[in-house]
Amino acid sequence: MNKIIAEQLRKVKEIDVDNLHFEEGKCFIPQKKTIKIEEDCCYKIFLMPTLFVNTALGTNWNGGSYPLKNYLKVDVIKNMGKMIKVTGVAYDPSTGGNINYFWSGWLTVQDIQIIEKI
């Protein structure tokens, strides 16, 4: 790889330069699609296991409350960058149907995976 190209690519934080494959002078960089979290919008999310070991979140932000289900359909009430306040209903990912469980509170953005905007 050309030194100038490699240097410029290293400045881009979203690309793992070491795993790029150059064939016939061409390089394919896969498109990364991320969903930006916006207030007053709804999302299907998955709560990662790291959320449940975050004691500061449960104690300080949610008054000891954690969601009991991993899959939620949420409405974002407040977005503070790394923290979002949501209200939501649990759902079954295999059928898409709602489960009779509701939760409202704060979540850390790094501990959720957005499945889709609804």
GROMACS elastic network, one bead per residue, 0.5 to 0.9 nm:
[ bonds ]
;  ai    aj funct       b0    kb
    1     4     6  0.85736   500
    1     5     6  0.70450   500
    1     6     6  0.64899   500
    1    22     6  0.76159   500
    1    25     6  0.88415   500
    2     5     6  0.53115   500
    2     6     6  0.61627   500
    2     7     6  0.86018   500
    3     6     6  0.50881   500
    3     7     6  0.60282   500
    3     8     6  0.86174   500
    4     7     6  0.50769   500
    4     8     6  0.62172   500
    4     9     6  0.86080   500
    5     8     6  0.51882   500
    5     9     6  0.61085   500
    5    10     6  0.86059   500
    6     9     6  0.51273   500
    6    10     6  0.61648   500
    6    11     6  0.89082   500
    6    17     6  0.74846   500
    7    10     6  0.52702   500
    7    11     6  0.68316   500
    8    11     6  0.54075   500
    8    12     6  0.72331   500
    9    12     6  0.54141   500
    9    13     6  0.84288   500
    9    15     6  0.73191   500
    9    16     6  0.86973   500
    9    17     6  0.65899   500
   10    13     6  0.71005   500
   10    15     6  0.76145   500
   10    16     6  0.80203   500
   10    17     6  0.64017   500
   11    15     6  0.88666   500
   12    15     6  0.60329   500
   12    16     6  0.87317   500
   12    17     6  0.89513   500
   13    16     6  0.78336   500
   14    32     6  0.83722   500
   15    18     6  0.88347   500
   15    19     6  0.88022   500
   15    20     6  0.85793   500
   15    29     6  0.78702   500
   16    19     6  0.58166   500
   16    20     6  0.70272   500
   17    20     6  0.54215   500
   17    21     6  0.89600   500
   18    21     6  0.85807   500
   20    27     6  0.69821   500
   20    28     6  0.74037   500
   20    29     6  0.73063   500
   21    26     6  0.83600   500
   21    27     6  0.60450   500
   21    28     6  0.71756   500
   21    29     6  0.88663   500
   22    25     6  0.60748   500
   22    26     6  0.54643   500
   22    28     6  0.75727   500
   23    26     6  0.53420   500
   23    27     6  0.65036   500
   23    28     6  0.88496   500
   24    27     6  0.84126   500
   29    32     6  0.89374   500
   34   114     6  0.86498   500
   35   114     6  0.72191   500
   35   115     6  0.89060   500
   35   116     6  0.77586   500
   35   117     6  0.76316   500
   37    41     6  0.78004   500
   37    43     6  0.85176   500
   37    76     6  0.79023   500
   37    79     6  0.75732   500
   37    81     6  0.89340   500
   37    84     6  0.86682   500
   37   109     6  0.89026   500
   37   114     6  0.87996   500
   37   117     6  0.89288   500
   38    41     6  0.58398   500
   38    42     6  0.85368   500
   38    76     6  0.69435   500
   38    77     6  0.88755   500
   38    78     6  0.84304   500
   38    79     6  0.69089   500
   39    42     6  0.84540   500
   39    75     6  0.78487   500
   39    76     6  0.50553   500
   39    77     6  0.56214   500
   39    78     6  0.57541   500
   39    79     6  0.60236   500
   39    84     6  0.87475   500
   40    75     6  0.62834   500
   40    76     6  0.54382   500
   40    77     6  0.58340   500
   40    78     6  0.79746   500
   41    74     6  0.83031   500
   41    75     6  0.56821   500
   41    76     6  0.58207   500
   41    77     6  0.81933   500
   41   117     6  0.76670   500
   41   118     6  0.77043   500
   42    73     6  0.69538   500
   42    74     6  0.54292   500
   42    76     6  0.63511   500
   42    88     6  0.89201   500
   42   116     6  0.88309   500
   42   117     6  0.60182   500
   42   118     6  0.53532   500
   43    72     6  0.81728   500
   43    73     6  0.56610   500
   43    74     6  0.54319   500
   43    75     6  0.66425   500
   43    76     6  0.80154   500
   43   114     6  0.68067   500
   43   115     6  0.73145   500
   43   116     6  0.57190   500
   43   118     6  0.52686   500
   44    71     6  0.73509   500
   44    72     6  0.58719   500
   44    74     6  0.64158   500
   44    91     6  0.87971   500
   44   113     6  0.87242   500
   44   114     6  0.61665   500
   44   115     6  0.53674   500
   44   116     6  0.53585   500
   44   117     6  0.63468   500
   44   118     6  0.68826   500
   45    70     6  0.81621   500
   45    71     6  0.58853   500
   45    72     6  0.54749   500
   45    73     6  0.63350   500
   45    74     6  0.73689   500
   45   112     6  0.64995   500
   45   113     6  0.55613   500
   45   115     6  0.52761   500
   45   116     6  0.72523   500
   45   117     6  0.88869   500
   46    70     6  0.55819   500
   46    72     6  0.65777   500
   46   111     6  0.87561   500
   46   112     6  0.57221   500
   46   113     6  0.50858   500
   46   114     6  0.64543   500
   46   115     6  0.69254   500
   47    50     6  0.82254   500
   47    51     6  0.66777   500
   47    52     6  0.85146   500
   47    67     6  0.87509   500
   47    69     6  0.80797   500
   47    71     6  0.64056   500
   47    72     6  0.79136   500
   47   107     6  0.89693   500
   47   111     6  0.63477   500
   47   113     6  0.64820   500
   47   114     6  0.88852   500
   48    51     6  0.58088   500
   48    52     6  0.78379   500
   48    70     6  0.73196   500
   48   110     6  0.88917   500
   48   111     6  0.54315   500
   48   112     6  0.56379   500
   48   113     6  0.70784   500
   49    52     6  0.56532   500
   49    53     6  0.72643   500
   49    70     6  0.84803   500
   49   111     6  0.76891   500
   50    53     6  0.55061   500
   50    54     6  0.66668   500
   50   110     6  0.89792   500
   50   111     6  0.60749   500
   50   112     6  0.89406   500
   51    54     6  0.54365   500
   51    55     6  0.86844   500
   51    57     6  0.81039   500
   51    66     6  0.87706   500
   51   107     6  0.78375   500
   51   108     6  0.74320   500
   51   110     6  0.85451   500
   51   111     6  0.52283   500
   51   112     6  0.76464   500
   52    55     6  0.75126   500
   52    57     6  0.86904   500
   52    58     6  0.81687   500
   52    66     6  0.71688   500
   52    67     6  0.85479   500
   52   111     6  0.89584   500
   53    56     6  0.88818   500
   53    57     6  0.88627   500
   53    58     6  0.88853   500
   54    57     6  0.55749   500
   54    58     6  0.68734   500
   54    59     6  0.89062   500
   55    58     6  0.52672   500
   55    59     6  0.59312   500
   55    60     6  0.81238   500
   55    64     6  0.85375   500
   56    59     6  0.51611   500
   56    60     6  0.53840   500
   56    61     6  0.71198   500
   56    62     6  0.89182   500
   57    60     6  0.56784   500
   57    61     6  0.50972   500
   57    62     6  0.63978   500
   57    63     6  0.85792   500
   57    64     6  0.82419   500
   57    65     6  0.88354   500
   57    66     6  0.85371   500
   57   106     6  0.74659   500
   57   107     6  0.74004   500
   57   108     6  0.78312   500
   58    61     6  0.58962   500
   58    63     6  0.60922   500
   58    65     6  0.55431   500
   58    66     6  0.60451   500
   58   106     6  0.85837   500
   59    62     6  0.60194   500
   59    63     6  0.51465   500
   59    65     6  0.75682   500
   60    63     6  0.60741   500
   60    64     6  0.76033   500
   61    64     6  0.80501   500
   61    65     6  0.87418   500
   61   105     6  0.77018   500
   61   106     6  0.62857   500
   61   107     6  0.86320   500
   62    65     6  0.52533   500
   62    66     6  0.72843   500
   62   104     6  0.87405   500
   62   105     6  0.58018   500
   62   106     6  0.62884   500
   62   107     6  0.88843   500
   63    66     6  0.88996   500
   65   103     6  0.89835   500
   65   105     6  0.78842   500
   66    69     6  0.89929   500
   66   103     6  0.83238   500
   66   105     6  0.81225   500
   67    70     6  0.74072   500
   67    72     6  0.89451   500
   67   102     6  0.85020   500
   67   103     6  0.61810   500
   67   104     6  0.81922   500
   67   105     6  0.85036   500
   68    90     6  0.88003   500
   68   101     6  0.83570   500
   68   103     6  0.84189   500
   69    72     6  0.71637   500
   69    90     6  0.62710   500
   69    91     6  0.83492   500
   69   101     6  0.80527   500
   70    90     6  0.77208   500
   70    91     6  0.88093   500
   71    89     6  0.85658   500
   71    90     6  0.57110   500
   71    91     6  0.58449   500
   71    92     6  0.70280   500
   71    93     6  0.69513   500
   72    88     6  0.61459   500
   72    89     6  0.55117   500
   72    91     6  0.57359   500
   72    92     6  0.86145   500
   72    98     6  0.87971   500
   72   102     6  0.87383   500
   72   103     6  0.87732   500
   73    87     6  0.84230   500
   73    88     6  0.53415   500
   73    89     6  0.53815   500
   73    90     6  0.61776   500
   73    91     6  0.67850   500
   73    98     6  0.84252   500
   73   118     6  0.84356   500
   74    86     6  0.59057   500
   74    87     6  0.54906   500
   74    89     6  0.65591   500
   74    90     6  0.85581   500
   74   103     6  0.89493   500
   74   104     6  0.87893   500
   75    85     6  0.85455   500
   75    86     6  0.55146   500
   75    87     6  0.54920   500
   75    88     6  0.60899   500
   76    79     6  0.70421   500
   76    84     6  0.66971   500
   76    85     6  0.59702   500
   76    87     6  0.68452   500
   76    88     6  0.86941   500
   77    84     6  0.74452   500
   77    85     6  0.54352   500
   77    86     6  0.54131   500
   77    87     6  0.72332   500
   78    83     6  0.83618   500
   78    84     6  0.55936   500
   78    86     6  0.71697   500
   78   106     6  0.89443   500
   79    82     6  0.78068   500
   79    83     6  0.62959   500
   79    85     6  0.65577   500
   79    86     6  0.89501   500
   80    83     6  0.51929   500
   80    84     6  0.59557   500
   80    85     6  0.83545   500
   81    84     6  0.72593   500
   81   109     6  0.78656   500
   82   107     6  0.85555   500
   82   108     6  0.58288   500
   82   109     6  0.52784   500
   82   110     6  0.72018   500
   83   106     6  0.66133   500
   83   107     6  0.57126   500
   83   109     6  0.57396   500
   83   110     6  0.86534   500
   84   105     6  0.83155   500
   84   106     6  0.55434   500
   84   107     6  0.54061   500
   84   108     6  0.64368   500
   84   109     6  0.68253   500
   85   104     6  0.75145   500
   85   105     6  0.54617   500
   85   107     6  0.63424   500
   85   108     6  0.89500   500
   86   103     6  0.81450   500
   86   104     6  0.56021   500
   86   105     6  0.55780   500
   86   106     6  0.62208   500
   86   107     6  0.74223   500
   87   102     6  0.75643   500
   87   103     6  0.58369   500
   87   105     6  0.65205   500
   87   106     6  0.88301   500
   88   101     6  0.85184   500
   88   102     6  0.56867   500
   88   103     6  0.54907   500
   88   104     6  0.62300   500
   89    98     6  0.68265   500
   89    99     6  0.70078   500
   89   100     6  0.73141   500
   89   101     6  0.57215   500
   89   103     6  0.64049   500
   89   104     6  0.88124   500
   90    97     6  0.87881   500
   90    98     6  0.59388   500
   90    99     6  0.52164   500
   90   100     6  0.69815   500
   90   101     6  0.54797   500
   90   102     6  0.63585   500
   90   103     6  0.80357   500
   91    94     6  0.89200   500
   91    95     6  0.82951   500
   91    96     6  0.61322   500
   91    97     6  0.55496   500
   91   100     6  0.82640   500
   91   101     6  0.83385   500
   92    95     6  0.56600   500
   92    96     6  0.52593   500
   92    97     6  0.55667   500
   92    98     6  0.63058   500
   92    99     6  0.66453   500
   93    96     6  0.51235   500
   93    97     6  0.76424   500
   94    97     6  0.82636   500
   95    98     6  0.87119   500
   98   101     6  0.82683   500
   99   102     6  0.84033   500
  107   110     6  0.87251   500
  107   111     6  0.75138   500
  107   112     6  0.77428   500
  108   111     6  0.55270   500
  108   112     6  0.70037   500
  109   112     6  0.55705   500
  109   113     6  0.80874   500
  110   113     6  0.79430   500
  114   117     6  0.76860   500
